[in-house]
Amino acid sequence: MITLFGFGTGFGLPEISPFVTKTEVQLKMAGLAYTKEKAMPPASPKGQLPFISDDGETIADSTFIR
């Protein structure tokens, strides 16, 4: 299962990062099952969010995730 890591809710939005939102919409449009967890940028290989973990493989940057 894919795990999407993002900032989480804030400012009345379901996700404060437009890049995490973009990635989440793309996962939904592709019909892929995923879970979402909060993370901070230092947890990512590139030091930025979003990133995903899929069967032990970590992919950072919304462009590469797509």
PQR file of N, CA, C, O and H, with PARSE charges and radii, in Angstrom:
ATOM      1  N   MET A   1       0.845  -1.180   0.000 -0.4000 1.5000
ATOM      2  CA  MET A   1       0.000   0.000   0.000 -0.0000 2.0000
ATOM      3  C   MET A   1       0.889   1.241   0.000  0.5500 1.7000
ATOM      4  O   MET A   1       1.944   1.267   0.634 -0.5500 1.4000
ATOM      5  N   ILE A   2       0.454   2.241  -0.703 -0.4000 1.5000
ATOM      6  CA  ILE A   2       1.165   3.515  -0.798 -0.0000 2.0000
ATOM      7  C   ILE A   2       0.826   4.364   0.421  0.5500 1.7000
ATOM      8  O   ILE A   2      -0.332   4.443   0.831 -0.5500 1.4000
ATOM      9  H   ILE A   2      -0.403   2.220  -1.218  0.4000 1.0000
ATOM     10  N   THR A   3       1.837   4.991   0.991 -0.4000 1.5000
ATOM     11  CA  THR A   3       1.632   5.959   2.067 -0.0000 2.0000
ATOM     12  C   THR A   3       2.105   7.317   1.566  0.5500 1.7000
ATOM     13  O   THR A   3       3.263   7.480   1.180 -0.5500 1.4000
ATOM     14  H   THR A   3       2.777   4.926   0.658  0.4000 1.0000
ATOM     15  N   LEU A   4       1.200   8.285   1.576 -0.4000 1.5000
ATOM     16  CA  LEU A   4       1.505   9.655   1.175 -0.0000 2.0000
ATOM     17  C   LEU A   4       1.776  10.468   2.432  0.5500 1.7000
ATOM     18  O   LEU A   4       0.970  10.473   3.363 -0.5500 1.4000
ATOM     19  H   LEU A   4       0.260   8.152   1.889  0.4000 1.0000
ATOM     20  N   PHE A   5       2.909  11.153   2.455 -0.4000 1.5000
ATOM     21  CA  PHE A   5       3.282  11.970   3.600 -0.0000 2.0000
ATOM     22  C   PHE A   5       3.109  13.445   3.245  0.5500 1.7000
ATOM     23  O   PHE A   5       3.614  13.917   2.226 -0.5500 1.4000
ATOM     24  H   PHE A   5       3.563  11.149   1.698  0.4000 1.0000
ATOM     25  N   GLY A   6       2.380  14.165   4.109 -0.4000 1.5000
ATOM     26  CA  GLY A   6       2.137  15.583   3.889 -0.0000 2.0000
ATOM     27  C   GLY A   6       2.135  16.339   5.210  0.5500 1.7000
ATOM     28  O   GLY A   6       2.408  15.775   6.269 -0.5500 1.4000
ATOM     29  H   GLY A   6       1.970  13.782   4.937  0.4000 1.0000
ATOM     30  N   PHE A   7       1.820  17.635   5.122 -0.4000 1.5000
ATOM     31  CA  PHE A   7       1.799  18.488   6.306 -0.0000 2.0000
ATOM     32  C   PHE A   7       0.560  18.284   7.152  0.5500 1.7000
ATOM     33  O   PHE A   7       0.641  18.289   8.380 -0.5500 1.4000
ATOM     34  H   PHE A   7       1.598  18.093   4.261  0.4000 1.0000
ATOM     35  N   GLY A   8      -0.593  18.104   6.512 -0.4000 1.5000
ATOM     36  CA  GLY A   8      -1.861  17.964   7.220 -0.0000 2.0000
ATOM     37  C   GLY A   8      -2.711  19.218   7.096  0.5500 1.7000
ATOM     38  O   GLY A   8      -2.412  20.114   6.307 -0.5500 1.4000
ATOM     39  H   GLY A   8      -0.659  18.101   5.514  0.4000 1.0000
ATOM     40  N   THR A   9      -3.757  19.263   7.875 -0.4000 1.5000
ATOM     41  CA  THR A   9      -4.739  20.344   7.775 -0.0000 2.0000
ATOM     42  C   THR A   9      -4.211  21.646   8.371  0.5500 1.7000
ATOM     43  O   THR A   9      -3.316  21.651   9.217 -0.5500 1.4000
ATOM     44  H   THR A   9      -3.999  18.534   8.515  0.4000 1.0000
ATOM     45  N   GLY A  10      -4.787  22.735   7.906 -0.4000 1.5000
ATOM     46  CA  GLY A  10      -4.444  24.044   8.432 -0.0000 2.0000
ATOM     47  C   GLY A  10      -5.091  25.138   7.610  0.5500 1.7000
ATOM     48  O   GLY A  10      -5.375  24.943   6.428 -0.5500 1.4000
ATOM     49  H   GLY A  10      -5.513  22.731   7.219  0.4000 1.0000
ATOM     50  N   PHE A  11      -5.327  26.288   8.221 -0.4000 1.5000
ATOM     51  CA  PHE A  11      -5.901  27.452   7.537 -0.0000 2.0000
ATOM     52  C   PHE A  11      -7.245  27.138   6.884  0.5500 1.7000
ATOM     53  O   PHE A  11      -7.608  27.744   5.877 -0.5500 1.4000
ATOM     54  H   PHE A  11      -5.096  26.446   9.181  0.4000 1.0000
ATOM     55  N   GLY A  12      -7.979  26.189   7.461 -0.4000 1.5000
ATOM     56  CA  GLY A  12      -9.274  25.806   6.915 -0.0000 2.0000
ATOM     57  C   GLY A  12      -9.196  24.908   5.699  0.5500 1.7000
ATOM     58  O   GLY A  12     -10.210  24.671   5.042 -0.5500 1.4000
ATOM     59  H   GLY A  12      -7.684  25.696   8.280  0.4000 1.0000
ATOM     60  N   LEU A  13      -8.017  24.405   5.388 -0.4000 1.5000
ATOM     61  CA  LEU A  13      -7.812  23.539   4.230 -0.0000 2.0000
ATOM     62  C   LEU A  13      -7.553  22.103   4.672  0.5500 1.7000
ATOM     63  O   LEU A  13      -7.015  21.882   5.757 -0.5500 1.4000
ATOM     64  H   LEU A  13      -7.194  24.598   5.922  0.4000 1.0000
ATOM     65  N   PRO A  14      -7.927  21.121   3.847 -0.5600 1.5000
ATOM     66  CA  PRO A  14      -7.638  19.734   4.211  0.2800 2.0000
ATOM     67  C   PRO A  14      -6.142  19.405   4.159  0.5500 1.7000
ATOM     68  O   PRO A  14      -5.688  18.454   4.796 -0.5500 1.4000
ATOM     69  N   GLU A  15      -5.386  20.191   3.403 -0.4000 1.5000
ATOM     70  CA  GLU A  15      -3.933  20.038   3.295 -0.0000 2.0000
ATOM     71  C   GLU A  15      -3.347  21.400   2.972  0.5500 1.7000
ATOM     72  O   GLU A  15      -3.810  22.066   2.046 -0.5500 1.4000
ATOM     73  H   GLU A  15      -5.755  20.964   2.886  0.4000 1.0000
ATOM     74  N   ILE A  16      -2.336  21.828   3.718 -0.4000 1.5000
ATOM     75  CA  ILE A  16      -1.809  23.180   3.524 -0.0000 2.0000
ATOM     76  C   ILE A  16      -0.853  23.297   2.342  0.5500 1.7000
ATOM     77  O   ILE A  16      -0.585  24.405   1.877 -0.5500 1.4000
ATOM     78  H   ILE A  16      -1.960  21.287   4.471  0.4000 1.0000
ATOM     79  N   SER A  17      -0.342  22.188   1.856 -0.4000 1.5000
ATOM     80  CA  SER A  17       0.597  22.234   0.739 -0.0000 2.0000
ATOM     81  C   SER A  17      -0.118  21.950  -0.581  0.5500 1.7000
ATOM     82  O   SER A  17      -0.767  20.913  -0.716 -0.5500 1.4000
ATOM     83  H   SER A  17      -0.560  21.288   2.234  0.4000 1.0000
ATOM     84  N   PRO A  18      -0.011  22.853  -1.555 -0.5600 1.5000
ATOM     85  CA  PRO A  18      -0.628  22.577  -2.856  0.2800 2.0000
ATOM     86  C   PRO A  18       0.031  21.391  -3.560  0.5500 1.7000
ATOM     87  O   PRO A  18      -0.614  20.719  -4.366 -0.5500 1.4000
ATOM     88  N   PHE A  19       1.291  21.128  -3.272 -0.4000 1.5000
ATOM     89  CA  PHE A  19       1.980  20.011  -3.912 -0.0000 2.0000
ATOM     90  C   PHE A  19       1.499  18.674  -3.362  0.5500 1.7000
ATOM     91  O   PHE A  19       1.380  17.699  -4.103 -0.5500 1.4000
ATOM     92  H   PHE A  19       1.814  21.674  -2.618  0.4000 1.0000
ATOM     93  N   VAL A  20       1.223  18.631  -2.068 -0.4000 1.5000
ATOM     94  CA  VAL A  20       0.651  17.418  -1.474 -0.0000 2.0000
ATOM     95  C   VAL A  20      -0.763  17.209  -2.007  0.5500 1.7000
ATOM     96  O   VAL A  20      -1.152  16.083  -2.319 -0.5500 1.4000
ATOM     97  H   VAL A  20       1.320  19.424  -1.465  0.4000 1.0000
ATOM     98  N   THR A  21      -1.532  18.296  -2.111 -0.4000 1.5000
ATOM     99  CA  THR A  21      -2.889  18.209  -2.658 -0.0000 2.0000
ATOM    100  C   THR A  21      -2.859  17.683  -4.085  0.5500 1.7000
ATOM    101  O   THR A  21      -3.657  16.818  -4.444 -0.5500 1.4000
ATOM    102  H   THR A  21      -1.216  19.210  -1.857  0.4000 1.0000
ATOM    103  N   LYS A  22      -1.948  18.197  -4.897 -0.4000 1.5000
ATOM    104  CA  LYS A  22      -1.817  17.738  -6.282 -0.0000 2.0000
ATOM    105  C   LYS A  22      -1.523  16.243  -6.329  0.5500 1.7000
ATOM    106  O   LYS A  22      -2.122  15.513  -7.119 -0.5500 1.4000
ATOM    107  H   LYS A  22      -1.300  18.901  -4.605  0.4000 1.0000
ATOM    108  N   THR A  23      -0.613  15.798  -5.495 -0.4000 1.5000
ATOM    109  CA  THR A  23      -0.247  14.388  -5.477 -0.0000 2.0000
ATOM    110  C   THR A  23      -1.411  13.525  -5.019  0.5500 1.7000
ATOM    111  O   THR A  23      -1.636  12.446  -5.569 -0.5500 1.4000
ATOM    112  H   THR A  23      -0.126  16.391  -4.854  0.4000 1.0000
ATOM    113  N   GLU A  24      -2.151  13.988  -4.019 -0.4000 1.5000
ATOM    114  CA  GLU A  24      -3.298  13.232  -3.533 -0.0000 2.0000
ATOM    115  C   GLU A  24      -4.378  13.115  -4.606  0.5500 1.7000
ATOM    116  O   GLU A  24      -4.975  12.050  -4.765 -0.5500 1.4000
ATOM    117  H   GLU A  24      -1.968  14.864  -3.573  0.4000 1.0000
ATOM    118  N   VAL A  25      -4.633  14.184  -5.336 -0.4000 1.5000
ATOM    119  CA  VAL A  25      -5.620  14.150  -6.421 -0.0000 2.0000
ATOM    120  C   VAL A  25      -5.169  13.180  -7.514  0.5500 1.7000
ATOM    121  O   VAL A  25      -5.988  12.436  -8.055 -0.5500 1.4000
ATOM    122  H   VAL A  25      -4.148  15.049  -5.206  0.4000 1.0000
ATOM    123  N   GLN A  26      -3.888  13.181  -7.840 -0.4000 1.5000
ATOM    124  CA  GLN A  26      -3.381  12.270  -8.868 -0.0000 2.0000
ATOM    125  C   GLN A  26      -3.512  10.811  -8.437  0.5500 1.7000
ATOM    126  O   GLN A  26      -3.843   9.952  -9.254 -0.5500 1.4000
ATOM    127  H   GLN A  26      -3.223  13.785  -7.401  0.4000 1.0000
ATOM    128  N   LEU A  27      -3.256  10.525  -7.162 -0.4000 1.5000
ATOM    129  CA  LEU A  27      -3.433   9.159  -6.670 -0.0000 2.0000
ATOM    130  C   LEU A  27      -4.896   8.743  -6.762  0.5500 1.7000
ATOM    131  O   LEU A  27      -5.195   7.615  -7.153 -0.5500 1.4000
ATOM    132  H   LEU A  27      -2.987  11.223  -6.498  0.4000 1.0000
ATOM    133  N   LYS A  28      -5.817   9.652  -6.403 -0.4000 1.5000
ATOM    134  CA  LYS A  28      -7.248   9.355  -6.485 -0.0000 2.0000
ATOM    135  C   LYS A  28      -7.679   9.143  -7.940  0.5500 1.7000
ATOM    136  O   LYS A  28      -8.429   8.215  -8.243 -0.5500 1.4000
ATOM    137  H   LYS A  28      -5.574  10.569  -6.085  0.4000 1.0000
ATOM    138  N   MET A  29      -7.200  10.006  -8.830 -0.4000 1.5000
ATOM    139  CA  MET A  29      -7.570   9.889 -10.242 -0.0000 2.0000
ATOM    140  C   MET A  29      -7.053   8.591 -10.855  0.5500 1.7000
ATOM    141  O   MET A  29      -7.689   8.030 -11.747 -0.5500 1.4000
ATOM    142  H   MET A  29      -6.591  10.760  -8.583  0.4000 1.0000
ATOM    143  N   ALA A  30      -5.919   8.119 -10.386 -0.4000 1.5000
ATOM    144  CA  ALA A  30      -5.347   6.867 -10.886 -0.0000 2.0000
ATOM    145  C   ALA A  30      -6.026   5.651 -10.261  0.5500 1.7000
ATOM    146  O   ALA A  30      -5.790   4.521 -10.691 -0.5500 1.4000
ATOM    147  H   ALA A  30      -5.403   8.575  -9.661  0.4000 1.0000
ATOM    148  N   GLY A  31      -6.866   5.872  -9.252 -0.4000 1.5000
ATOM    149  CA  GLY A  31      -7.563   4.770  -8.605 -0.0000 2.0000
ATOM    150  C   GLY A  31      -6.672   3.930  -7.711  0.5500 1.7000
ATOM    151  O   GLY A  31      -6.965   2.761  -7.459 -0.5500 1.4000
ATOM    152  H   GLY A  31      -7.058   6.790  -8.903  0.4000 1.0000
ATOM    153  N   LEU A  32      -5.581   4.521  -7.227 -0.4000 1.5000
ATOM    154  CA  LEU A  32      -4.638   3.794  -6.380 -0.0000 2.0000
ATOM    155  C   LEU A  32      -5.027   3.915  -4.908  0.5500 1.7000
ATOM    156  O   LEU A  32      -5.385   4.994  -4.435 -0.5500 1.4000
ATOM    157  H   LEU A  32      -5.343   5.471  -7.431  0.4000 1.0000
ATOM    158  N   ALA A  33      -4.953   2.811  -4.204 -0.4000 1.5000
ATOM    159  CA  ALA A  33      -5.226   2.828  -2.766 -0.0000 2.0000
ATOM    160  C   ALA A  33      -4.023   3.423  -2.052  0.5500 1.7000
ATOM    161  O   ALA A  33      -2.878   3.110  -2.377 -0.5500 1.4000
ATOM    162  H   ALA A  33      -4.662   1.935  -4.589  0.4000 1.0000
ATOM    163  N   TYR A  34      -4.296   4.292  -1.068 -0.4000 1.5000
ATOM    164  CA  TYR A  34      -3.205   4.916  -0.322 -0.0000 2.0000
ATOM    165  C   TYR A  34      -3.703   5.317   1.053  0.5500 1.7000
ATOM    166  O   TYR A  34      -4.906   5.434   1.290 -0.5500 1.4000
ATOM    167  H   TYR A  34      -5.227   4.546  -0.805  0.4000 1.0000
ATOM    168  N   THR A  35      -2.768   5.523   1.940 -0.4000 1.5000
ATOM    169  CA  THR A  35      -3.064   6.118   3.238 -0.0000 2.0000
ATOM    170  C   THR A  35      -2.261   7.405   3.314  0.5500 1.7000
ATOM    171  O   THR A  35      -1.293   7.593   2.577 -0.5500 1.4000
ATOM    172  H   THR A  35      -1.791   5.428   1.747  0.4000 1.0000
ATOM    173  N   LYS A  36      -2.670   8.282   4.207 -0.4000 1.5000
ATOM    174  CA  LYS A  36      -1.992   9.571   4.336 -0.0000 2.0000
ATOM    175  C   LYS A  36      -1.533   9.761   5.766  0.5500 1.7000
ATOM    176  O   LYS A  36      -2.283   9.501   6.707 -0.5500 1.4000
ATOM    177  H   LYS A  36      -3.457   8.130   4.806  0.4000 1.0000
ATOM    178  N   GLU A  37      -0.303  10.214   5.930 -0.4000 1.5000
ATOM    179  CA  GLU A  37       0.253  10.464   7.251 -0.0000 2.0000
ATOM    180  C   GLU A  37       0.925  11.824   7.278  0.5500 1.7000
ATOM    181  O   GLU A  37       1.388  12.335   6.257 -0.5500 1.4000
ATOM    182  H   GLU A  37       0.306  10.426   5.166  0.4000 1.0000
ATOM    183  N   LYS A  38       0.966  12.398   8.473 -0.4000 1.5000
ATOM    184  CA  LYS A  38       1.669  13.672   8.655 -0.0000 2.0000
ATOM    185  C   LYS A  38       3.163  13.410   8.755  0.5500 1.7000
ATOM    186  O   LYS A  38       3.596  12.390   9.290 -0.5500 1.4000
ATOM    187  H   LYS A  38       0.590  11.984   9.302  0.4000 1.0000
ATOM    188  N   ALA A  39       3.936  14.345   8.234 -0.4000 1.5000
ATOM    189  CA  ALA A  39       5.392  14.271   8.330 -0.0000 2.0000
ATOM    190  C   ALA A  39       5.943  15.688   8.267  0.5500 1.7000
ATOM    191  O   ALA A  39       5.244  16.626   7.884 -0.5500 1.4000
ATOM    192  H   ALA A  39       3.584  15.174   7.799  0.4000 1.0000
ATOM    193  N   MET A  40       7.170  15.822   8.638 -0.4000 1.5000
ATOM    194  CA  MET A  40       7.876  17.095   8.525 -0.0000 2.0000
ATOM    195  C   MET A  40       8.941  16.940   7.440  0.5500 1.7000
ATOM    196  O   MET A  40       9.439  15.835   7.221 -0.5500 1.4000
ATOM    197  H   MET A  40       7.738  15.059   8.949  0.4000 1.0000
ATOM    198  N   PRO A  41       9.295  18.030   6.759 -0.5600 1.5000
ATOM    199  CA  PRO A  41      10.246  17.941   5.656  0.2800 2.0000
ATOM    200  C   PRO A  41      11.550  17.191   5.942  0.5500 1.7000
ATOM    201  O   PRO A  41      12.026  16.485   5.053 -0.5500 1.4000
ATOM    202  N   PRO A  42      12.151  17.303   7.125 -0.5600 1.5000
ATOM    203  CA  PRO A  42      13.396  16.562   7.348  0.2800 2.0000
ATOM    204  C   PRO A  42      13.257  15.035   7.222  0.5500 1.7000
ATOM    205  O   PRO A  42      14.254  14.337   7.034 -0.5500 1.4000
ATOM    206  N   ALA A  43      12.029  14.518   7.325 -0.4000 1.5000
ATOM    207  CA  ALA A  43      11.814  13.076   7.192 -0.0000 2.0000
ATOM    208  C   ALA A  43      11.931  12.603   5.747  0.5500 1.7000
ATOM    209  O   ALA A  43      12.088  11.409   5.494 -0.5500 1.4000
ATOM    210  H   ALA A  43      11.219  15.085   7.478  0.4000 1.0000
ATOM    211  N   SER A  44      11.855  13.535   4.800 -0.4000 1.5000
ATOM    212  CA  SER A  44      11.904  13.211   3.371 -0.0000 2.0000
ATOM    213  C   SER A  44      13.342  13.107   2.870  0.5500 1.7000
ATOM    214  O   SER A  44      14.231  13.790   3.379 -0.5500 1.4000
ATOM    215  H   SER A  44      11.727  14.506   5.005  0.4000 1.0000
ATOM    216  N   PRO A  45      13.569  12.255   1.876 -0.5600 1.5000
ATOM    217  CA  PRO A  45      14.913  12.160   1.304  0.2800 2.0000
ATOM    218  C   PRO A  45      15.420  13.479   0.709  0.5500 1.7000
ATOM    219  O   PRO A  45      16.622  13.746   0.720 -0.5500 1.4000
ATOM    220  N   LYS A  46      14.506  14.298   0.195 -0.4000 1.5000
ATOM    221  CA  LYS A  46      14.892  15.585  -0.394 -0.0000 2.0000
ATOM    222  C   LYS A  46      14.671  16.757   0.544  0.5500 1.7000
ATOM    223  O   LYS A  46      14.959  17.900   0.188 -0.5500 1.4000
ATOM    224  H   LYS A  46      13.530  14.081   0.186  0.4000 1.0000
ATOM    225  N   GLY A  47      14.159  16.485   1.746 -0.4000 1.5000
ATOM    226  CA  GLY A  47      13.912  17.551   2.694 -0.0000 2.0000
ATOM    227  C   GLY A  47      12.700  18.396   2.370  0.5500 1.7000
ATOM    228  O   GLY A  47      12.603  19.542   2.809 -0.5500 1.4000
ATOM    229  H   GLY A  47      13.925  15.557   2.035  0.4000 1.0000
ATOM    230  N   GLN A  48      11.771  17.840   1.601 -0.4000 1.5000
ATOM    231  CA  GLN A  48      10.550  18.562   1.238 -0.0000 2.0000
ATOM    232  C   GLN A  48       9.397  17.573   1.122  0.5500 1.7000
ATOM    233  O   GLN A  48       9.602  16.374   0.932 -0.5500 1.4000
ATOM    234  H   GLN A  48      11.850  16.910   1.244  0.4000 1.0000
ATOM    235  N   LEU A  49       8.194  18.095   1.238 -0.4000 1.5000
ATOM    236  CA  LEU A  49       7.000  17.270   1.087 -0.0000 2.0000
ATOM    237  C   LEU A  49       6.306  17.636  -0.203  0.5500 1.7000
ATOM    238  O   LEU A  49       6.401  18.783  -0.641 -0.5500 1.4000
ATOM    239  H   LEU A  49       8.028  19.069   1.392  0.4000 1.0000
ATOM    240  N   PRO A  50       5.610  16.702  -0.829 -0.5600 1.5000
ATOM    241  CA  PRO A  50       5.269  15.366  -0.377  0.2800 2.0000
ATOM    242  C   PRO A  50       6.346  14.341  -0.732  0.5500 1.7000
ATOM    243  O   PRO A  50       7.254  14.584  -1.527 -0.5500 1.4000
ATOM    244  N   PHE A  51       6.189  13.184  -0.093 -0.4000 1.5000
ATOM    245  CA  PHE A  51       6.904  11.999  -0.528 -0.0000 2.0000
ATOM    246  C   PHE A  51       6.015  10.811  -0.237  0.5500 1.7000
ATOM    247  O   PHE A  51       5.115  10.885   0.599 -0.5500 1.4000
ATOM    248  H   PHE A  51       5.452  12.986   0.553  0.4000 1.0000
ATOM    249  N   ILE A  52       6.272   9.707  -0.937 -0.4000 1.5000
ATOM    250  CA  ILE A  52       5.492   8.498  -0.726 -0.0000 2.0000
ATOM    251  C   ILE A  52       6.419   7.353  -0.367  0.5500 1.7000
ATOM    252  O   ILE A  52       7.612   7.365  -0.671 -0.5500 1.4000
ATOM    253  H   ILE A  52       7.003   9.648  -1.617  0.4000 1.0000
ATOM    254  N   SER A  53       5.842   6.383   0.276 -0.4000 1.5000
ATOM    255  CA  SER A  53       6.527   5.131   0.560 -0.0000 2.0000
ATOM    256  C   SER A  53       5.650   4.032  -0.007  0.5500 1.7000
ATOM    257  O   SER A  53       4.455   3.972   0.285 -0.5500 1.4000
ATOM    258  H   SER A  53       4.873   6.373   0.523  0.4000 1.0000
ATOM    259  N   ASP A  54       6.241   3.158  -0.818 -0.4000 1.5000
ATOM    260  CA  ASP A  54       5.494   2.072  -1.446 -0.0000 2.0000
ATOM    261  C   ASP A  54       6.346   0.813  -1.420  0.5500 1.7000
ATOM    262  O   ASP A  54       7.357   0.723  -2.116 -0.5500 1.4000
ATOM    263  H   ASP A  54       7.211   3.207  -1.055  0.4000 1.0000
ATOM    264  N   ASP A  55       5.934  -0.150  -0.617 -0.4000 1.5000
ATOM    265  CA  ASP A  55       6.663  -1.419  -0.480 -0.0000 2.0000
ATOM    266  C   ASP A  55       8.145  -1.216  -0.198  0.5500 1.7000
ATOM    267  O   ASP A  55       8.995  -1.875  -0.796 -0.5500 1.4000
ATOM    268  H   ASP A  55       5.113  -0.077  -0.052  0.4000 1.0000
ATOM    269  N   GLY A  56       8.446  -0.303   0.713 -0.4000 1.5000
ATOM    270  CA  GLY A  56       9.821  -0.074   1.115 -0.0000 2.0000
ATOM    271  C   GLY A  56      10.594   0.899   0.244  0.5500 1.7000
ATOM    272  O   GLY A  56      11.713   1.277   0.591 -0.5500 1.4000
ATOM    273  H   GLY A  56       7.755   0.232   1.199  0.4000 1.0000
ATOM    274  N   GLU A  57      10.024   1.314  -0.880 -0.4000 1.5000
ATOM    275  CA  GLU A  57      10.677   2.298  -1.749 -0.0000 2.0000
ATOM    276  C   GLU A  57      10.116   3.678  -1.443  0.5500 1.7000
ATOM    277  O   GLU A  57       8.901   3.854  -1.348 -0.5500 1.4000
ATOM    278  H   GLU A  57       9.115   1.007  -1.162  0.4000 1.0000
ATOM    279  N   THR A  58      10.996   4.651  -1.290 -0.4000 1.5000
ATOM    280  CA  THR A  58      10.583   6.024  -0.992 -0.0000 2.0000
ATOM    281  C   THR A  58      10.837   6.890  -2.215  0.5500 1.7000
ATOM    282  O   THR A  58      11.919   6.864  -2.802 -0.5500 1.4000
ATOM    283  H   THR A  58      11.983   4.508  -1.368  0.4000 1.0000
ATOM    284  N   ILE A  59       9.814   7.659  -2.590 -0.4000 1.5000
ATOM    285  CA  ILE A  59       9.922   8.568  -3.736 -0.0000 2.0000
ATOM    286  C   ILE A  59       9.515   9.954  -3.268  0.5500 1.7000
ATOM    287  O   ILE A  59       8.430  10.143  -2.717 -0.5500 1.4000
ATOM    288  H   ILE A  59       8.935   7.679  -2.113  0.4000 1.0000
ATOM    289  N   ALA A  60      10.396  10.921  -3.492 -0.4000 1.5000
ATOM    290  CA  ALA A  60      10.136  12.302  -3.093 -0.0000 2.0000
ATOM    291  C   ALA A  60       9.902  13.160  -4.326  0.5500 1.7000
ATOM    292  O   ALA A  60      10.344  12.820  -5.423 -0.5500 1.4000
ATOM    293  H   ALA A  60      11.277  10.767  -3.939  0.4000 1.0000
ATOM    294  N   ASP A  61       9.203  14.276  -4.141 -0.4000 1.5000
ATOM    295  CA  ASP A  61       8.914  15.275  -5.179 -0.0000 2.0000
ATOM    296  C   ASP A  61       7.670  14.859  -5.971  0.5500 1.7000
ATOM    297  O   ASP A  61       7.615  13.767  -6.537 -0.5500 1.4000
ATOM    298  H   ASP A  61       8.844  14.552  -3.250  0.4000 1.0000
ATOM    299  N   SER A  62       6.689  15.738  -5.998 -0.4000 1.5000
ATOM    300  CA  SER A  62       5.413  15.444  -6.650 -0.0000 2.0000
ATOM    301  C   SER A  62       5.566  15.094  -8.127  0.5500 1.7000
ATOM    302  O   SER A  62       4.782  14.304  -8.653 -0.5500 1.4000
ATOM    303  H   SER A  62       6.734  16.625  -5.538  0.4000 1.0000
ATOM    304  N   THR A  63       6.548  15.661  -8.798 -0.4000 1.5000
ATOM    305  CA  THR A  63       6.767  15.354 -10.214 -0.0000 2.0000
ATOM    306  C   THR A  63       7.216  13.914 -10.392  0.5500 1.7000
ATOM    307  O   THR A  63       6.738  13.221 -11.291 -0.5500 1.4000
ATOM    308  H   THR A  63       7.184  16.303  -8.370  0.4000 1.0000
ATOM    309  N   PHE A  64       8.119  13.461  -9.552 -0.4000 1.5000
ATOM    310  CA  PHE A  64       8.605  12.081  -9.654 -0.0000 2.0000
ATOM    311  C   PHE A  64       7.557  11.087  -9.175  0.5500 1.7000
ATOM    312  O   PHE A  64       7.498   9.965  -9.678 -0.5500 1.4000
ATOM    313  H   PHE A  64       8.507  14.024  -8.822  0.4000 1.0000
ATOM    314  N   ILE A  65       6.738  11.475  -8.221 -0.4000 1.5000
ATOM    315  CA  ILE A  65       5.670  10.605  -7.749 -0.0000 2.0000
ATOM    316  C   ILE A  65       4.670  10.377  -8.881  0.5500 1.7000
ATOM    317  O   ILE A  65       4.190   9.260  -9.072 -0.5500 1.4000
ATOM    318  H   ILE A  65       6.786  12.387  -7.812  0.4000 1.0000
ATOM    319  N   ARG A  66       4.365  11.410  -9.613 -0.4000 1.5000
ATOM    320  CA  ARG A  66       3.420  11.293 -10.734 -0.0000 2.0000
ATOM    321  C   ARG A  66       3.901  10.278 -11.725  0.5500 1.7000
ATOM    322  O   ARG A  66       3.240  10.040 -12.736 -0.5500 1.4000
ATOM    323  H   ARG A  66       4.755  12.318  -9.458  0.4000 1.0000
TER
END
